[in-house]
Amino acid sequence: MARTILRGVRALLGPEQRYEARPLDIVVEGDRIAAIMPEGQACEGEVLLMPDRLVAPGLVDGHLHSHEHFQKGRFENLPLELWMNYVRTVRPVTLTPRQVYLRTLIGAIESLRSGATTIVDDMSTGGVLDPALIEAAFQAYEDAGIRAVVGFSMMDRAVVDNYLDVDAVFPPELAAQLRGLPRPEPTAVLDMVRRFAGHRHPSRDRVGVMVSPSAPHRCTPEFLARCRALADELDLPAAIHAQETRLQVVTGQGFYGKTMIARLHELGFLKPKTTLIHAVWLSPEELAMIADAGATVQHNAWSNLMLGSGAQPVRRVLEAGINLSMGADGCASTVTCNMLNVVGTAAALSKIRGDDYTRWLSAAEALRAATIGGATALGLGGSLGQVAVGMLADLVVYRLDTPAFTPLGDPIRQLVYAERGASIDAVMVAGRLLMRGGRITQFDETALLREIQQAYEALSPEFDAAEASVGPMRTAMEEIYRRSLALGLPRATFPARFPDD
């Protein structure tokens, strides 16, 4: 069994992520941390000299959409419900397995270069299930060496039927066209997850699968029940978008006579190892439901800002005793999947809520959510997210002789608020060095980045044409959006946006 000694490092240790300024030896055997001891005491292994370095647990990006990586930077200043039409276009963009491989790989590269060692990828399979494309994404994660948990953005309702007043707003011909667009057959998707779980289970495999129904209003109750049953049977993590926007709250009231989180509670979907993605618009009653069920609330602070969705009442979430995780979301809205950016944004954004500064989110709380919280959400809290003996060796090593850490006052605050990846010297996942001396070790990064750019340039005209096909739907969706603003929220809902000046 391979044995590696990280010699002379400082570290953020244990569940408290306590800073240890004394130089240490961290011993890695196989895929685990075998020992942590004073510098120079470890022996019998490959010694990596790492003075003036800080070892931290790798970040867990609890939500990412790899199918958006080729749409990075193409959109700005659109709310979710208008923006989404450009990601799920009427006219599809067809990719080859190599293009999917490259598209997936660029997200893995950026993640590793910004402190994330685990990705939770909610990947859309498009209108048709193509096993070759899915295997290409898995292969990208295998080759990158990163830990990945992949879901398939499952839904069994036409996207056009995810909103109120559709038949009153959409021209009949357009509504019929949109309802007729191909989408994967629900049973086929569930069967695919079942097959993959046999050899890609996140509890034992570095690249695994999960159950990820897209959102309550995008799925029938019957399909949600089947998703829940599959996750329970196979002991897989589950995740679902919920109340990301104000429109989703009023849509839930219109569809079900209650909010979407109350609907999920009613259906028995809320359980441990289940993540509510975004969960921006919340009430005390909903927080109690989530806490009682043991589910996780995810904070996607940067995405929620970029789409104008609002600011999650994150202190209320923590006070309710709910596990908090964090995620970057898709690059078509966020432009970057930099998780250090997400963590810093989350801590800073909390400071606009209320005058009681003692309730603002601290850097340490944000870091914990993005490490231990993310691992707990996946059911991996006992083996991931900490620098401690017995834990998986998913570690990030930061240089301390860089502007972000000089002078060194508080390493956690400087990591969260100042560092965005420039100080990363080494990255290890499952005991395997994926970056050393600031260089990716698994492949020729420069050549791959060049190929990724070439692949995008070849596809760019296809994206242009696909986005142009959105026009008629965009007009109708703008009316849906305007109508939603006239509908009231439940009175107890915590405000998530400022009114206009």
C-alpha positions in Angstrom: 0.0 0.0 0.0 1.4 3.4 -1.0 2.5 5.6 1.9 3.1 9.3 1.5 4.3 11.8 4.1 3.4 15.5 3.8 6.2 16.9 5.9 6.3 20.2 7.7 2.8 21.3 6.9 0.4 23.4 9.0 -3.2 22.2 9.0 -6.8 22.8 9.8 -7.5 19.8 12.0 -10.5 17.7 12.9 -14.2 18.5 12.9 -13.4 21.9 14.6 -11.0 22.7 11.7 -8.7 24.0 14.3 -5.6 25.7 13.0 -2.4 24.0 14.0 0.6 26.4 13.5 3.2 23.8 14.6 4.7 22.0 11.6 3.3 18.5 11.2 3.7 15.3 9.3 0.5 14.0 7.7 0.8 10.4 6.8 -1.4 9.0 4.0 -1.7 5.3 3.4 -3.8 4.1 0.5 -6.7 6.4 0.3 -6.8 7.4 4.0 -5.0 9.6 6.5 -3.1 7.2 8.7 -1.4 9.5 11.1 -0.8 13.1 12.1 2.3 13.8 14.2 4.9 16.5 14.9 7.3 17.2 12.0 10.0 14.6 11.4 8.5 11.8 13.4 6.9 9.9 10.5 9.0 7.4 8.6 8.8 4.7 5.9 7.2 6.4 3.0 7.6 8.9 0.2 8.4 12.2 1.8 7.1 15.4 0.3 8.7 18.4 1.8 6.0 21.1 2.3 7.2 23.9 4.5 5.1 27.1 4.7 2.1 25.1 3.4 -1.5 24.9 4.8 -3.4 21.6 4.5 -7.2 22.0 4.4 -9.9 19.5 3.6 -11.0 19.6 0.0 -14.2 21.5 -0.6 -17.4 19.6 -1.6 -19.2 21.3 -4.5 -22.7 20.0 -3.7 -24.3 21.1 -6.9 -22.9 21.6 -10.4 -24.4 21.1 -13.9 -21.6 19.9 -16.2 -23.9 20.1 -19.3 -23.6 23.9 -19.0 -19.8 24.2 -19.1 -19.8 25.0 -22.9 -22.3 27.9 -22.2 -19.9 29.7 -19.8 -20.2 33.5 -20.2 -23.0 33.5 -22.7 -25.7 35.0 -20.5 -26.2 37.7 -17.9 -29.0 39.6 -16.0 -31.8 37.0 -16.5 -33.9 35.5 -13.7 -33.9 31.8 -13.5 -37.2 31.2 -15.4 -36.1 33.3 -18.4 -32.5 32.1 -18.3 -33.5 28.4 -18.2 -35.0 28.5 -21.7 -31.5 29.1 -23.1 -30.1 26.1 -21.3 -33.0 23.8 -22.3 -33.5 25.1 -25.8 -36.2 24.1 -28.3 -33.6 23.3 -30.8 -31.1 20.8 -29.2 -27.3 21.0 -29.6 -25.9 17.5 -30.3 -22.5 16.6 -28.9 -20.2 13.7 -29.6 -18.8 11.6 -26.7 -15.5 13.3 -27.0 -17.1 16.7 -26.7 -19.0 15.6 -23.6 -15.7 14.3 -22.2 -14.0 17.6 -22.8 -17.0 19.6 -21.5 -17.0 17.6 -18.3 -13.2 17.8 -17.9 -13.1 21.6 -17.9 -15.3 21.7 -14.8 -13.1 19.1 -13.1 -10.0 21.2 -13.8 -11.5 24.4 -12.5 -12.8 22.6 -9.4 -9.4 21.2 -8.6 -7.8 24.6 -9.2 -10.2 26.3 -6.8 -10.1 23.9 -3.8 -12.9 21.4 -4.6 -12.1 17.7 -4.5 -15.7 16.5 -4.7 -18.2 17.4 -7.4 -21.9 16.6 -7.3 -22.9 16.8 -10.9 -26.6 17.1 -11.8 -26.1 16.4 -15.5 -28.9 16.7 -18.0 -28.9 13.8 -20.5 -30.9 15.8 -23.1 -34.0 14.6 -24.9 -32.6 11.0 -25.4 -30.6 8.7 -23.2 -27.3 8.0 -24.9 -25.1 5.6 -22.9 -22.0 6.6 -24.8 -22.4 10.3 -23.7 -22.9 9.3 -20.1 -19.9 7.0 -20.1 -17.9 9.9 -21.5 -18.7 12.1 -18.6 -17.8 9.3 -16.1 -14.5 8.8 -17.9 -13.7 12.4 -17.6 -14.1 12.2 -13.8 -12.1 9.0 -13.7 -9.2 10.6 -15.7 -9.2 13.8 -13.7 -9.0 11.8 -10.5 -11.6 14.0 -8.7 -14.4 12.5 -6.5 -17.7 12.9 -8.3 -21.3 11.9 -7.6 -23.4 12.2 -10.7 -27.2 12.5 -11.0 -29.2 12.9 -14.2 -31.6 15.9 -13.7 -34.7 13.7 -13.9 -38.2 14.9 -14.7 -41.3 13.5 -16.2 -43.3 16.6 -17.0 -42.8 18.9 -20.0 -40.9 22.0 -19.1 -43.7 24.2 -20.4 -46.0 22.7 -17.8 -43.8 23.7 -14.9 -45.6 27.1 -14.6 -49.0 28.6 -13.8 -51.3 30.0 -16.5 -49.5 28.2 -19.4 -52.6 27.7 -21.5 -53.7 31.2 -21.0 -50.3 32.7 -22.0 -48.7 30.4 -24.5 -50.1 30.2 -28.1 -51.7 26.8 -28.5 -49.3 25.7 -31.3 -46.3 26.7 -29.3 -47.6 24.9 -26.1 -48.2 21.8 -28.2 -44.8 21.9 -29.7 -43.1 22.2 -26.4 -45.1 19.4 -24.9 -44.1 17.2 -27.8 -40.4 17.7 -27.3 -38.6 14.4 -26.6 -37.5 13.6 -23.0 -36.1 10.4 -21.5 -38.6 7.9 -20.4 -38.8 7.9 -16.6 -38.5 4.1 -16.1 -35.4 4.1 -18.4 -33.7 6.7 -16.3 -34.4 5.0 -13.0 -33.2 1.7 -14.4 -30.0 3.3 -15.6 -29.3 4.7 -12.1 -30.0 1.2 -10.7 -27.5 -0.4 -13.1 -24.8 2.2 -12.4 -25.3 1.9 -8.6 -24.0 -1.7 -8.8 -20.5 -0.5 -9.6 -20.7 3.3 -9.0 -21.9 3.7 -5.5 -20.6 6.8 -3.7 -20.2 4.9 -0.4 -17.4 2.8 -2.0 -16.6 4.2 -5.4 -14.8 7.5 -6.1 -17.1 8.2 -9.1 -20.6 7.3 -8.2 -24.3 8.1 -8.9 -27.2 9.6 -7.0 -31.0 10.1 -7.4 -31.7 13.7 -8.6 -35.3 14.5 -9.6 -35.1 18.0 -10.9 -37.8 19.8 -8.9 -41.2 19.1 -7.4 -43.0 21.1 -10.1 -41.1 19.3 -12.9 -42.1 15.8 -11.7 -45.4 14.1 -11.1 -46.0 12.8 -7.5 -45.8 9.2 -8.8 -42.3 9.9 -10.3 -41.1 11.5 -7.1 -42.3 8.5 -5.1 -40.4 6.2 -7.5 -37.2 8.3 -7.1 -37.6 8.3 -3.3 -38.1 4.5 -3.2 -35.0 4.0 -5.4 -32.8 6.1 -3.2 -34.0 4.3 -0.1 -33.6 0.9 -1.6 -30.1 1.5 -2.9 -29.0 3.8 0.0 -28.1 6.6 -2.5 -28.0 10.3 -1.8 -30.9 12.3 -3.3 -31.1 16.0 -4.3 -33.8 18.2 -5.7 -34.2 21.9 -6.5 -36.7 23.6 -4.2 -37.9 27.2 -3.9 -34.9 28.7 -5.6 -37.1 31.7 -6.7 -40.1 33.6 -5.6 -41.9 32.3 -8.7 -41.4 28.8 -7.5 -43.1 29.6 -4.2 -46.2 31.0 -5.8 -46.2 28.2 -8.4 -46.3 25.7 -5.5 -49.3 27.5 -4.0 -51.1 27.5 -7.3 -50.3 23.8 -8.1 -50.7 22.2 -4.6 -52.3 24.8 -2.4 -49.0 24.8 -0.4 -45.4 25.6 -1.0 -43.1 23.1 -2.7 -41.2 22.2 0.4 -44.5 21.5 2.2 -45.5 19.4 -0.8 -42.2 17.4 -0.5 -42.8 16.9 3.2 -46.4 15.7 2.5 -45.0 13.2 -0.1 -42.4 11.8 2.4 -39.5 12.9 0.2 -37.6 14.8 2.9 -35.1 12.4 4.6 -31.5 12.2 5.6 -29.0 12.2 2.7 -31.5 14.4 0.8 -30.5 17.9 -0.3 -32.8 20.8 -1.0 -30.8 22.8 -3.6 -31.0 26.6 -3.3 -33.9 26.8 -0.8 -33.8 30.6 -0.9 -37.4 31.4 0.0 -38.1 29.8 3.3 -40.5 30.1 6.3 -40.2 29.0 9.9 -42.7 26.2 9.3 -40.7 24.8 6.4 -37.5 24.9 8.3 -39.1 22.8 11.0 -40.2 20.3 8.4 -36.7 20.0 7.0 -35.1 19.8 10.4 -37.5 17.1 11.6 -36.8 15.1 8.5 -33.0 15.4 8.8 -32.6 16.7 5.3 -29.9 19.2 4.1 -30.4 22.7 2.9 -27.9 23.8 0.3 -26.6 27.4 0.0 -25.7 28.4 -3.6 -24.8 31.9 -2.8 -23.0 33.0 -6.0 -25.7 31.4 -8.3 -28.5 32.9 -6.3 -26.9 36.4 -6.8 -26.2 35.9 -10.5 -29.8 34.9 -11.2 -31.3 37.4 -8.9 -33.0 34.7 -6.9 -32.2 36.2 -3.5 -30.3 35.6 -0.3 -31.1 32.5 1.7 -31.8 33.1 5.5 -28.7 31.0 6.3 -28.6 31.8 10.0 -32.2 30.7 10.4 -31.2 27.4 8.6 -28.4 26.8 11.1 -30.5 27.8 14.1 -33.1 25.2 13.1 -30.4 22.5 13.4 -30.3 21.8 9.7 -27.2 20.5 8.0 -25.9 23.2 5.5 -24.0 22.4 2.4 -22.8 24.6 -0.5 -22.6 24.4 -4.3 -21.4 26.4 -7.3 -24.3 25.5 -9.7 -23.9 25.7 -13.5 -21.5 27.9 -15.5 -24.3 29.1 -17.8 -25.5 31.2 -15.0 -22.5 31.6 -12.7 -19.7 31.8 -15.3 -17.4 30.0 -12.8 -17.6 26.9 -10.7 -14.9 28.2 -8.3 -15.9 26.9 -4.9 -13.7 29.3 -3.0 -15.7 32.0 -4.6 -18.9 30.4 -3.4 -17.7 30.0 0.2 -16.5 33.6 0.4 -19.6 34.9 -1.2 -21.8 33.0 1.2 -20.1 34.4 4.3 -20.1 38.0 2.9 -23.7 37.9 1.6 -25.0 37.0 5.1 -23.8 40.4 6.3 -26.5 42.3 4.4 -29.3 40.6 6.5 -30.3 42.4 9.7 -28.5 44.8 12.1 -27.5 42.1 14.6 -23.9 41.4 13.5 -23.6 38.5 15.9 -25.9 36.6 13.5 -23.8 37.0 10.4 -22.2 33.9 9.0 -18.5 33.5 9.9 -15.8 32.3 7.6 -15.4 29.2 9.8 -19.1 28.4 9.5 -19.0 28.8 5.7 -15.9 26.6 5.4 -17.6 23.9 7.6 -20.7 23.9 5.4 -18.5 23.5 2.2 -16.6 20.6 3.7 -18.2 18.6 6.6 -21.7 19.9 5.6 -21.2 18.7 2.0 -19.9 15.3 3.1 -22.8 14.9 5.5 -25.3 15.7 2.7 -23.9 12.7 0.7 -24.0 10.4 3.7 -20.1 10.5 3.8 -19.8 12.6 7.0 -17.9 9.9 8.8 -15.2 9.6 6.1 -14.9 12.9 4.2 -14.5 16.6 4.9 -11.9 16.6 7.7 -8.2 16.5 8.2 -8.2 13.7 10.7 -6.9 10.2 11.2 -9.1 7.6 9.4 -10.6 10.1 7.0 -10.3 9.9 3.2 -7.2 11.8 2.1 -9.0 14.4 0.0 -6.7 17.4 0.8 -5.8 20.7 -0.6 -2.4 22.2 0.1 -2.1 26.0 0.0 1.1 28.0 -0.1 1.4 30.5 2.7 4.0 32.7 1.0 1.4 34.3 -1.3 -0.5 37.7 -1.1 -3.7 36.0 0.1 -2.0 34.7 3.2 0.6 37.4 3.9 0.7 38.6 6.6 -0.9 35.5 8.2 -3.5 36.8 10.7 -6.3 34.2 10.6 -5.8 31.4 8.0 -9.5 30.4 7.8 -10.7 34.0 7.2 -7.9 34.5 4.6 -8.7 31.2 2.9 -12.5 32.1 2.7 -12.3 35.8 1.9 -9.0 36.2 0.1 -8.0 33.0 -1.6 -9.6 31.9 -4.9 -7.1 29.3 -6.0 -3.8 31.1 -6.8 -2.1 29.7 -3.7 -2.9 26.1 -4.3 0.3 24.1 -4.5 -1.0 20.5 -4.3 -4.3 18.6 -4.4 -4.8 15.0 -3.2 -7.9 12.9 -3.7 -8.2 9.4 -2.2 -4.5 9.6 -1.4 -3.5 10.3 -5.0 -1.7 13.5 -5.9 -3.6 15.2 -8.7 -1.7 18.5 -8.5 1.9 19.1 -7.4 3.8 22.4 -7.5 0.7 24.1 -9.0 0.6 21.7 -12.0 -2.1 19.1 -12.8 -0.3 15.7 -12.8 -3.0 13.5 -14.5 -2.7 14.9 -18.1 -1.3 17.7 -20.3 -3.5 20.5 -19.1 -2.4 23.0 -21.7 -3.1 20.6 -24.6 -6.5 19.7 -23.2 -7.5 23.4 -22.6 -6.6 24.0 -26.2 -8.7 21.1 -27.4 -11.6 22.2 -25.2 -11.5 25.7 -26.7 -11.4 24.2 -30.2 -14.4 22.0 -29.4 -16.3 25.0 -28.1 -15.5 27.1 -31.2 -16.8 24.2 -33.4 -20.1 24.1 -31.4 -20.6 27.8 -31.0 -22.7 28.3 -34.1 -24.9 25.5 -32.9 -25.4 27.2 -29.6 -26.2 30.5 -31.4 -28.9 28.8 -33.5 -30.3 27.0 -30.4 -30.5 30.2 -28.4 -32.2 31.9 -31.4 -34.9 29.3 -31.3 -35.9 30.4 -27.8 -37.5 33.7 -29.0 -41.3 32.7 -29.0 -40.9 30.9 -25.6 -39.1 33.9 -24.1 -42.0 36.2 -24.9 -44.5 33.9 -23.2 -42.2 33.3 -20.2 -41.8 37.0 -19.6 -45.6 37.2 -19.2 -45.5 34.2 -16.8 -42.8 36.0 -14.8 -44.8 39.3 -14.7 -47.9 37.5 -13.6 -46.1 35.8 -10.8 -45.0 39.1 -9.3 -48.6 40.0 -8.6 -49.2 36.8 -6.5 -48.5 37.1 -2.8 -46.2 34.9 -0.7 -47.1 33.2 2.5 -46.8 35.9 5.2 -44.2 34.1 7.2 -41.7 33.7 4.3 -38.4 35.3 5.1 -37.6 38.1 2.6 -34.9 37.1 0.2 -34.6 40.2 -2.0 -34.6 44.0 -1.6 -37.4 46.0 -3.1 -36.4 48.3 -6.0 -35.4 51.9 -5.1 
